[in-house]
Amino acid sequence: MTPPPSSGGSSEKPITSTYHDDPEMGEIIRDFVAELPQRIHAMRSAFSEQRLLDLLHLAHQLKGAGGGYGFDQISAAAARLELALKSLQTDRAADAAERAKVAIDEVTSLCRRATA
Amino acid sequence: MSSEPTQLQSSHAVILVIDDSPDVHRLLGARLKSEPIDLICAADGAMGLRMARELRPTVILLDIDMPGMDGFEVLRQLKDDTPTHDIPVIMLTGMQSPQDKVTAFDLGAVDYICKPFDLTELRARVRSAVRSSRLVQMLAQRAQIDGLTGLYNRAHFDARLKDELSGCQRHARSLSLAVFDCDFFKQINDTYGHPAGDEVLIGIAETLQRECRASDIPCRYGGEEFCLIMPDTPPDDAFRVCERIRQNLGAMVWPRHPERSITVSVGLVGARKPSHELTAAEWLETADKNLYTAKQTGRNRTIITDLMSGSTLAKAG
């Protein structure tokens, strides 16, 4: 498995939930953030082992969940990953695989920057 | 009165979430915590259908994109199945194309919420669906209730007798049916006026409700006739129930006319194991014949037919 490229500057800044000051959300946001490393591991493993359907399912779930916890950027990146994977299903060209790799790196980077 | 689905007895609405994502269950749990609702969750379409049939939730929140059975198929089955047909379904999905929305509404969804959902909007839409559901439920119930006495009406009785008879025939369980008719009711109306007659009917209904068991189903058949369906009740037990009701009515003192006693005649029919050959209409006809005999032989009495033994007995007050 290739580690995601590190990007410097402002893109390394932590991202917080838009609901960070909502008392009814505090606990579940902490749980969500705590589980993100496992999600990333599962997604990157599925990608490197070319289990596309598993990865598609994980990306779809993250797309639906991220915004709900106040991480719209994660949802948007997961949606781009889902789209890239769908095009990879129909188009096996090298650039489709490259788009999927860029998308999963983007999701990984955002998830690593997420804080409760 | 008979037992109804749980949610009718609860002040809390029951919301069933059918979604394969544990995140959605967790988010909805947090987001709807302050609402007066009970939230239950199903992780896939098949489990959701089972829970909907068993629990009859007030509203269903349904995802579309699920592995196995997708949300459209779940919705199709909910709308095809009588017990779940009227439960409002809100789609809660990441699929945002106009075609998906049109398909959902065509299949019978009442609303469509896109993920990620906005808290305020979600709460407002769930509240609105709960309100509509309760209104529809109330109207459906009222259509089955007699306006004067508050008992179930003739329409409910006809459907319910068929259902109970069929259930008792299938499972070889006992069943009894009684028809009560107020004696000399026309005379009461002619002598004291229709408002007094109405009071008598309300009094009979109250006595029926008070004296019957929780599993019995008292109904106003029409005019001064009342029916009592007694599931899981053999004829001899039903006879004791009817006699208790008849004697209580006869002993009642009517506040406006204490000099006048009110009596009822009762036609009763029952069987320990109802035969498949007799229809609900034939059961009612037998009870009605017994009522006629009770009237002809002096009123204020119960005539019973045990369909298993073929015997007919009379008990006079």
Interface residues (C-beta under 8 A of the other chain):
Chain A: E24 M25 E27 I28 D31 F32 H57 H60 Q61 K63 G64 A65 G66 G67 G68 Y69 D72 S75
Chain B: D20 S21 D23 V24 R26 L27 G29 A30 R31 K33 S34 D65 P67 G94 K115 P116 F117
